[in-house]
Amino acid sequence: MLHLAARMARHRAAALLAVACAVLGAAAFLTAIGVLAESGLRSHVAPQRLAGADVVVTASQSLPQPGDLAVALPERAPVPASLVAELAGLPGVVAAVGDVSFPAAVIGADGEVVDAGDAASAGHGWSSTALLDGAALFGSAAPSDGEEPPDSAATSAGPAIGQVALGSGLAATAKAHVGDRVQVIAAGTPGTYEVAAVVPGGMGGVYFDDVTALRLAGGSGGQAAAPTATVDLVALRVEPGAVDEVADTVRDLVQDAGLIVSTGDARGDVESPQATAGRGLLPAIAGSMSGVTLLVVGFIVAGALAVSISAQRRDLALLRAVGATPRQVRSLAAWQATVVSVAAMIPGVALGYLLAERLRHVLASSGMLSPDLPLTFGPLPGVAAAVLLVLVVQPAARAAARRVSRLPATEAVAESRTEPRTPSRVRALTGGALIVGSLGIAVTPLLARTPEAAIGASLAGIVAAIGLALVGPLLVGGVGRWLARRLPARASASTWLAVAHTHGHSLRVGAAVSTLALVVVFTLTYAFTQTTVLAAAAGDLRAATTAQATLSAPALGGVSDEVAAAVRDLPGVEAVAPLSTTTVVAPLTMFGETTMESAPAAILTPDSAGVLDLDLRDGDLADLRGDTVAVDAGSARAHPVGSTLDLVLGDGTPVRAEVVAVHGRGLAFGSIILAGDLAAGHSAHLAQSVLVRTDGTAAASEALAGFTAEHPGVVLLDGSAGASAGAGASAEAGGADGLGAVPPELWINLVVLAVLLGYLLLGVVNTLVAGTLERRHEIAALRLAGATPRQVRSMMRREAALASGVALAAGGLLSVVPLAMLGIGFLDRPLPAGPWWLAPGVAALVVVLAFAAVELPTRRTLRTPPARMLAEAL
Amino acid sequence: MGGRRGALGFPAAAPSARVGGAAPSAPVDGSAPPAVALTNVSKVYAGGVRALDDVTLAVERGSFVAVMGPSGSGKSTLMHCAAGLDSPTRGRAAIAGIDLTRLDETARTELRRTHVGFVFQAYNLLPSLSVMDNITLPLRLAGARPDHEWLGALVERVGLTDRLTHRPGELSGGQQQRAAIARALAARPAVVFGDEPTGALDLRTGHEVLDLLRDLVDTLGQTVVMVTHDPAAAARADRVVVMADGRVVDSLEAPTPARLATTLTALEVR
């Protein structure tokens, strides 16, 4: 059977091309999504600063959940400093280092901040240099990198108080040499230090003496020996070959304290909890992409199979006539489709790995993913995609061949010329049920004003479009009959034939109409969902921001309290409040099941009332002190003012906070706002931005401008633009660089939209071209009955116009309900927000596509004389 | 559509519609030109296959001519060239005195739909149209007003009066072929070409179709040219033209099936 299937496949190359294209694209998408998901679980950022450490001890940076993936925690959880001495004494340990990171930046001779990568964690203690890869710094003369031989003569003692050592990369950019005096802003505090050494290796980093470092890191209040002192992590260098042994010993020792011991690649995971938490996003992104992708892939693959089987109906019918059983015919169809699919999967899977890498680029450049995180390219996603597709193709091909396989053999040959007269009732009912069901999905944006609920609009659209694919033949037949009754007697033969075809071949036309309609529905609902949520969030933010200006200092790692206080004293400044975001893990109850979900959360203080209008429904921001939170109106139903909320902060600390206010700006500020007091010590050292409200006079603006000119690294932004950098859903948008105002989620969703749309268009063109070529025989018969080539072309154009007209109307109608719900839920009007040209643009695209995909094969068909065409078609 | 009325109230077979811009070259002596005329026609296909080799043939109005020959003898090519479906490599083909070889594809199509009717082995009805719509299709394409009296008589003659709203798929093979014959006659063409019109039918149904064709010739004076390899079918014709290797090798007036079978067998074993 397989052999026969392959032989037949060779002779029906054109019909099977549609299947091959559909499967190729599907394999690419599924593989790419699989790679992202697998990378989220398995891939590691290579250790950089910790490359020289053999064993690393950290607090746990994830929150285990029964029955679900652990929630990654992006904020650094500390480790007791006393552990350093304890571990240093273990056998096999050469050195134990209590490592800390804190914001530090060097001001160059020109008064500007020297760009040195991630300023928020550039500062360390001198002892951390022991962790650098191949760091033989403890000798008197460190090996040089060639570029700076005189400066490399670092002393083993490291910098004294008032001195710093600079990473060689940073030193080169700052043009600083040993013995120079440089201005350093560490943890927001400016000071002048003497460069005591340059640390080779080409990296950045500002290394202070260990006592100063601990003080700046804020872990000990200046007393390294205090029992409450903490460090970020403890790193060990061990004797050669003793890594596993030491790691086991340490693990036994710290297990009860809940600490994690990492070696090898896992060291990279603990070096930056933020990058690791970003990695945790990958499975979530893959999950959210997979729903829409699977629906579109299923639609296109099933459509391509139907077209291919229909083109081969005569072959299959002849097989029946020569004695094949219905089961054998279905099996032949299924195996033939599988042969073609497997052949197409090979390039498809390869393409998928490339596509995953492109997606990683987009994610990294939009700041959602650490650029240092590589993807894991294992065989699993490719194999899984292939298996999944075979499992889809086999039953889909059998279903497509079901009808022709069950006809009596003689009838099968005769019927191979025409198509079944009556569209199936079950099919139409199923389609109707899907469309009705899609309305249920469409109401989700009304129930919750969150980006997750907004996805309901596009899901509802696609489910409705699939319903339309099932109802399509009935609808098209009805429209055709209605038109036929109303066609004026003087209508041209071409028009009359086009209408007759529409109701006489309602299955074929219905397939074309529903794929065209899917293009409309998919584009409109998916794109408008993104733009509407964005507009609603931006609207919230605009409405909330009463500040005229925002200060931020990405190059310094954040804005210090001192800077905020100084701004408060400027003439014309009326209110100043810091604004930061962190991550909070809160219980989320959905469908009766409670899971812990991590979400971005803003950090505000009582002062925030002066710069933000949070549309307070209850309570008072002035109470936002101590262990308190404000929640949005949606969450307030379960957690009203006065109730308590059990949360886990971004570093894993469980807290019980009292709800003191209810606000109405959930889209812009998240569902939970933490009090500054609550988040202190559990989030970044410095505020991401400071909102400033002035009296609006020019003098105030000048004072602010003058202030930023005097303070290197501090930048002034417009009111809401700056606020969006601090608030909103993006946790890492501290610096408004990269993709400008487009938030990363929107960006990745638009990329997914573009890629899927391209695939969808390919599927549409396939269906239409195959459908037109299938009509060679009919066109020849028409020409023999006296139709001129011009009349045939004119008929085909009218058919294309009819099909695209019905598709636009149906697609528009199916999009209206979800989009209206979305508009009402997010913007309080039954209209989504977005570019006005999207709807006419997609309509034009559908029309152009329908005409081109019909016109070109028709012209090709017309080049063959009709009598010869008939002889070929027989 | 005026026209002389023939027997049984049928209008005569003379073409009355003049579409296509090519006026028939009316002979000076006033006698009508033959319905079909091939003059020294050769057809060479790409690759050098000579399907027709200097064929000259005239089919008089009101006559029933069958073209016979073994497979590959060129009988289908002869029909295609005579009907304006294909253009000869050399020579002249004319229908009702109009030279086909000087027309482009569109003009040939317009000539065909008013002057030529086709009946094929595979019926070639359009499955999405009703029987009536199929029959009137050539008129519709020509933009001609249907002559309901004529159509009614025609439909009754082919025995499909109660099947007009059905789809072709709902008819038997014989009924479909009769619908195809009615369609071929709808525009009252100068000539009807049949390409193995009984080839897909069983013996009895094939017989009925031949009876119908014969009757059209006898009662309406319709010109019919039929390509077949079945001696029994060919024997119903007034004249049988026998082809071999692209040439007309014999022409028999009112032959018996037996005689035709002998002739054909002789050609095939040659």
Interface residues (C-beta under 8 A of the other chain):
Chain A: A414 E415 R417 T418 E419 R421 S492 A493 W496 A500 H501 H503 G504 H505 E778 A780 A781 L782 R783 L784 A785 G786 A787 T788 P789 R790 Q791 P865 P866 A867 R868 L870 L874
Chain B: H80 L85 D86 E105 T106 T109 E110 R112 R113 T114 F118 F120 A122 N124 L125 L126 P127 S128 L129 D133 L137 P138 R140 L141 A142 G143 R167 P168 G169 R183 A187
